[in-house]
């Protein structure tokens, strides 16, 4: 009977360690994913564009977002947004 009790105790401890380790690994993965998110513009106002402007399309390349903006009383333009700094870097006007 003593050996059976020992085996049961070992199984309970190993099961606890397996569950606890899995939860710790999932928590670490979640925190890594959450902290690696890069800031992106949430709206046209973050790009310092005039009222009435609208985002037509976006393209991400090497850490920058290239955003095609139309309307707003100006000609079409491309706003280059730095995702590391979370702010627009430059504006390219199109004719």
MDTraj code that builds the backbone (N, CA, C; nanometers):
import mdtraj as md
import numpy as np

residues = "UNK UNK UNK UNK UNK UNK UNK UNK UNK UNK UNK UNK UNK UNK UNK UNK UNK UNK UNK UNK UNK UNK UNK UNK UNK UNK UNK UNK UNK UNK UNK UNK UNK UNK UNK UNK UNK UNK UNK UNK UNK UNK UNK UNK UNK UNK UNK UNK UNK UNK UNK UNK UNK UNK UNK UNK UNK UNK UNK UNK UNK UNK UNK UNK UNK UNK UNK UNK UNK UNK UNK UNK UNK UNK UNK UNK UNK UNK UNK UNK UNK UNK UNK UNK UNK UNK UNK UNK UNK UNK UNK UNK UNK UNK UNK".split()
xyz = np.array([
    [0.0811, -0.1195, 0.0000],
    [0.0000, 0.0000, 0.0000],
    [0.0858, 0.1265, 0.0000],
    [0.1999, 0.1198, 0.0642],
    [0.2875, 0.2349, 0.0723],
    [0.3382, 0.2781, -0.0651],
    [0.3703, 0.1787, -0.1496],
    [0.4202, 0.2094, -0.2836],
    [0.3111, 0.2735, -0.3683],
    [0.1882, 0.2298, -0.3559],
    [0.0773, 0.2849, -0.4314],
    [0.0513, 0.4308, -0.3913],
    [0.0616, 0.4591, -0.2638],
    [0.0435, 0.5950, -0.2151],
    [0.1543, 0.6866, -0.2676],
    [0.2754, 0.6373, -0.2721],
    [0.3889, 0.7129, -0.3244],
    [0.3693, 0.7434, -0.4727],
    [0.3259, 0.6447, -0.5499],
    [0.3037, 0.6630, -0.6936],
    [0.1927, 0.7656, -0.7179],
    [0.0838, 0.7580, -0.6397],
    [-0.0245, 0.8550, -0.6526],
    [0.0244, 0.9967, -0.6221],
    [0.1058, 1.0112, -0.5224],
    [0.1596, 1.1421, -0.4857],
    [0.2481, 1.1973, -0.5978],
    [0.3312, 1.1114, -0.6545],
    [0.4175, 1.1526, -0.7649],
    [0.3342, 1.1957, -0.8850],
    [0.2287, 1.1223, -0.9177],
    [0.1419, 1.1566, -1.0307],
    [0.0741, 1.2913, -1.0068],
    [0.0266, 1.3159, -0.8858],
    [-0.0388, 1.4430, -0.8539],
    [0.0599, 1.5591, -0.8668],
    [0.1814, 1.5428, -0.8157],
    [0.2820, 1.6484, -0.8223],
    [0.3211, 1.6763, -0.9670],
    [0.3446, 1.5721, -1.0457],
    [0.3827, 1.5914, -1.1857],
    [0.2691, 1.6570, -1.2658],
    [0.1449, 1.6194, -1.2383],
    [0.0313, 1.6816, -1.3053],
    [0.0236, 1.8303, -1.2712],
    [0.0421, 1.8632, -1.1436],
    [0.0419, 2.0034, -1.1022],
    [0.1523, 2.0806, -1.1736],
    [0.2726, 2.0256, -1.1793],
    [0.3839, 2.0929, -1.2451],
    [0.3573, 2.1116, -1.3949],
    [0.2964, 2.0136, -1.4582],
    [0.2638, 2.0228, -1.6004],
    [0.1630, 2.1347, -1.6262],
    [0.0577, 2.1396, -1.5467],
    [-0.0447, 2.2436, -1.5634],
    [0.0136, 2.3813, -1.5308],
    [0.0856, 2.3928, -1.4226],
    [0.1460, 2.5201, -1.3827],
    [0.2456, 2.5684, -1.4882],
    [0.3293, 2.4810, -1.5389],
    [0.4271, 2.5172, -1.6418],
    [0.3588, 2.5608, -1.7706],
    [0.2516, 2.4919, -1.8074],
    [0.1776, 2.5305, -1.9281],
    [0.1172, 2.6691, -1.9140],
    [0.0591, 2.6981, -1.7981],
    [0.0020, 2.8308, -1.7750],
    [0.1095, 2.9395, -1.7775],
    [0.2241, 2.9112, -1.7212],
    [0.3334, 3.0087, -1.7221],
    [0.3836, 3.0339, -1.8645],
    [0.3951, 2.9279, -1.9453],
    [0.4403, 2.9431, -2.0831],
    [0.3391, 3.0234, -2.1645],
    [0.2110, 2.9943, -2.1478],
    [0.1084, 3.0693, -2.2205],
    [0.1061, 3.2162, -2.1789],
    [0.1261, 3.2429, -2.0508],
    [0.1316, 3.3808, -2.0032],
    [0.2500, 3.4547, -2.0640],
    [0.3649, 3.3904, -2.0704],
    [0.4835, 3.4531, -2.1288],
    [0.4629, 3.4812, -2.2778],
    [0.4021, 3.3885, -2.3491],
    [0.3757, 3.4081, -2.4918],
    [0.2776, 3.5234, -2.5118],
    [0.1719, 3.5286, -2.4312],
    [0.0735, 3.6362, -2.4412],
    [0.1378, 3.7725, -2.4163],
    [0.2206, 3.7824, -2.3142],
    [0.2867, 3.9096, -2.2843],
    [0.3814, 3.9511, -2.3963],
    [0.4504, 3.8562, -2.4565],
    [0.5422, 3.8863, -2.5658],
    [0.4658, 3.9390, -2.6867],
    [0.3553, 3.8749, -2.7178],
    [0.2744, 3.9185, -2.8319],
    [0.2153, 4.0565, -2.8044],
    [0.1672, 4.0779, -2.6839],
    [0.1054, 4.2052, -2.6481],
    [0.2066, 4.3193, -2.6526],
    [0.3286, 4.2960, -2.6081],
    [0.4291, 4.4025, -2.6049],
    [0.4921, 4.4276, -2.7410],
    [0.4806, 4.3341, -2.8345],
    [0.5440, 4.3525, -2.9650],
    [0.4550, 4.4240, -3.0650],
    [0.3316, 4.4563, -3.0267],
    [0.2436, 4.5291, -3.1171],
    [0.2981, 4.6683, -3.1404],
    [0.2993, 4.7094, -3.2667],
    [0.3498, 4.8405, -3.3018],
    [0.2338, 4.9391, -3.3119],
    [0.2578, 5.0631, -3.2739],
    [0.1497, 5.1602, -3.2839],
    [0.1142, 5.1886, -3.4290],
    [-0.0119, 5.1981, -3.4568],
    [-0.0597, 5.2320, -3.5894],
    [-0.1571, 5.3473, -3.5752],
    [-0.1719, 5.4247, -3.6808],
    [-0.2668, 5.5345, -3.6710],
    [-0.4077, 5.4797, -3.6522],
    [-0.4820, 5.5408, -3.5609],
    [-0.6176, 5.4941, -3.5350],
    [-0.7195, 5.5704, -3.6175],
    [-0.6810, 5.6811, -3.6720],
    [-0.7732, 5.7578, -3.7535],
    [-0.7002, 5.8623, -3.8341],
    [-0.7741, 5.9306, -3.9175],
    [-0.7139, 6.0309, -4.0048],
    [-0.6582, 6.1476, -3.9241],
    [-0.7118, 6.1736, -3.8049],
    [-0.6622, 6.2850, -3.7236],
    [-0.5205, 6.2587, -3.6729],
    [-0.4812, 6.1314, -3.6574],
    [-0.3452, 6.0981, -3.6142],
    [-0.2416, 6.1320, -3.7213],
    [-0.2869, 6.1500, -3.8429],
    [-0.1957, 6.1783, -3.9535],
    [-0.1824, 6.3279, -3.9809],
    [-0.2474, 6.4110, -3.8991],
    [-0.2455, 6.5567, -3.9165],
    [-0.2980, 6.5981, -4.0532],
    [-0.4049, 6.5360, -4.0956],
    [-0.4680, 6.5661, -4.2229],
    [-0.5917, 6.6522, -4.1999],
    [-0.6298, 6.7337, -4.2991],
    [-0.7464, 6.8211, -4.2818],
    [-0.8770, 6.7429, -4.2738],
    [-0.9788, 6.8089, -4.2183],
    [-1.1117, 6.7507, -4.2053],
    [-1.1652, 6.7129, -4.3437],
    [-1.2282, 6.5989, -4.3539],
    [-1.2835, 6.5524, -4.4811],
    [-1.1902, 6.4594, -4.5565],
    [-1.0688, 6.4426, -4.5065],
    [-0.9745, 6.3501, -4.5707],
    [-1.0173, 6.2077, -4.5411],
    [-0.9809, 6.1176, -4.6309],
    [-1.0128, 5.9767, -4.6081],
    [-0.8957, 5.8905, -4.6531],
    [-0.8777, 5.7798, -4.5828],
    [-0.7720, 5.6849, -4.6169],
    [-0.8257, 5.5936, -4.7256],
    [-0.7547, 5.5878, -4.8389],
    [-0.7970, 5.5039, -4.9499],
    [-0.7324, 5.3659, -4.9433],
    [-0.6029, 5.3610, -4.9118],
    [-0.5343, 5.2317, -4.9006],
    [-0.4069, 5.2482, -4.8185],
    [-0.3541, 5.1333, -4.7716],
    [-0.2319, 5.1333, -4.6921],
    [-0.1420, 5.0193, -4.7375],
    [-0.0118, 5.0403, -4.7211],
    [0.0876, 4.9382, -4.7519],
    [0.1971, 4.9474, -4.6465],
    [0.2351, 4.8342, -4.5887],
    [0.3418, 4.8307, -4.4887],
    [0.4687, 4.7792, -4.5552],
    [0.5804, 4.8505, -4.5334],
    [0.7083, 4.8080, -4.5898],
    [0.8202, 4.8556, -4.4988],
    [0.8989, 4.7612, -4.4489],
    [1.0169, 4.7877, -4.3655],
    [0.9886, 4.8814, -4.2476],
    [0.8815, 4.8553, -4.1752],
    [0.8527, 4.9319, -4.0552],
    [0.7804, 5.0632, -4.0789],
    [0.7457, 5.0912, -4.2032],
    [0.6727, 5.2136, -4.2354],
    [0.5387, 5.1775, -4.2988],
    [0.4380, 5.2585, -4.2694],
    [0.3092, 5.2464, -4.3362],
    [0.3008, 5.3561, -4.4407],
    [0.2696, 5.3187, -4.5637],
    [0.2487, 5.4149, -4.6710],
    [0.0979, 5.4238, -4.6909],
    [0.0413, 5.5397, -4.6594],
    [-0.1033, 5.5557, -4.6546],
    [-0.1459, 5.6527, -4.7644],
    [-0.2309, 5.6056, -4.8558],
    [-0.2848, 5.6909, -4.9610],
    [-0.4061, 5.7639, -4.9054],
    [-0.3969, 5.8973, -4.8996],
    [-0.5038, 5.9807, -4.8440],
    [-0.5637, 6.0636, -4.9563],
    [-0.6962, 6.0695, -4.9598],
    [-0.7674, 6.1458, -5.0625],
    [-0.8602, 6.2465, -4.9973],
    [-0.9027, 6.3436, -5.0777],
    [-1.0008, 6.4458, -5.0392],
    [-0.9474, 6.5379, -4.9302],
    [-1.0351, 6.6079, -4.8617],
    [-0.9954, 6.7012, -4.7572],
    [-0.9512, 6.8356, -4.8106],
    [-0.9859, 6.8669, -4.9358],
    [-0.9488, 6.9961, -4.9927],
    [-0.8073, 7.0006, -5.0474],
    [-0.7371, 6.8908, -5.0479],
    [-0.6007, 6.8850, -5.1023],
    [-0.5956, 6.7782, -5.2099],
    [-0.4877, 6.7814, -5.2900],
    [-0.4708, 6.6762, -5.3899],
    [-0.4360, 6.5449, -5.3193],
    [-0.4457, 6.4349, -5.3916],
    [-0.4124, 6.3043, -5.3340],
    [-0.2686, 6.3064, -5.2836],
    [-0.2451, 6.2350, -5.1754],
    [-0.1124, 6.2346, -5.1152],
    [-0.0865, 6.1016, -5.0448],
    [0.0422, 6.0741, -5.0286],
    [0.0849, 5.9553, -4.9556],
    [0.1522, 6.0024, -4.8274],
    [0.1017, 5.9544, -4.7146],
    [0.1610, 5.9877, -4.5850],
    [0.2462, 5.8678, -4.5416],
    [0.3720, 5.8949, -4.5123],
    [0.4625, 5.7907, -4.4634],
    [0.4588, 5.7956, -4.3110],
    [0.4179, 5.6837, -4.2500],
    [0.3980, 5.6757, -4.1050],
    [0.4998, 5.5798, -4.0456],
    [0.5801, 5.6279, -3.9509],
    [0.6799, 5.5448, -3.8820],
    [0.6111, 5.4680, -3.7696],
    [0.6063, 5.3352, -3.7806],
    [0.5378, 5.2543, -3.6802],
    [0.6177, 5.2443, -3.5506],
    [0.7474, 5.2667, -3.5548],
    [0.8288, 5.2631, -3.4329],
    [0.8026, 5.3857, -3.3455],
    [0.7975, 5.5033, -3.4072],
    [0.7767, 5.6278, -3.3341],
    [0.6293, 5.6586, -3.3138],
    [0.5433, 5.6019, -3.3982],
    [0.4006, 5.6257, -3.3871],
    [0.3577, 5.7608, -3.4383],
    [0.4296, 5.8123, -3.5391],
    [0.3949, 5.9428, -3.5941],
    [0.4283, 5.9499, -3.7421],
    [0.3639, 6.0424, -3.8148],
    [0.3951, 6.0584, -3.9571],
    [0.5355, 6.1145, -3.9761],
    [0.6022, 6.0655, -4.0810],
    [0.7386, 6.1082, -4.1083],
    [0.7414, 6.2095, -4.2221],
    [0.6704, 6.1820, -4.3302],
    [0.6683, 6.2736, -4.4433],
    [0.5389, 6.2585, -4.5214],
    [0.5190, 6.3516, -4.6148],
    [0.3999, 6.3517, -4.6976],
    [0.4430, 6.3715, -4.8424],
    [0.3930, 6.2873, -4.9312],
    [0.4238, 6.2954, -5.0737],
    [0.2965, 6.3360, -5.1454],
    [0.2963, 6.4526, -5.2099],
    [0.1786, 6.4999, -5.2831],
    [0.1790, 6.4428, -5.4228],
    [0.0627, 6.3957, -5.4661],
    [0.0450, 6.3410, -5.6009],
    [-0.0365, 6.4394, -5.6836],
    [-0.0083, 6.4474, -5.8139],
    [-0.0854, 6.5364, -5.9013],
    [-0.1944, 6.4609, -5.9705],
])
top = md.Topology()
chain = top.add_chain()
for i, resn in enumerate(residues, 1):
    res = top.add_residue(resn, chain, resSeq=i)
    for name in ("N", "CA", "C"):
        top.add_atom(name, md.element.get_by_symbol(name[0]), res)
traj = md.Trajectory(xyz[None], top)
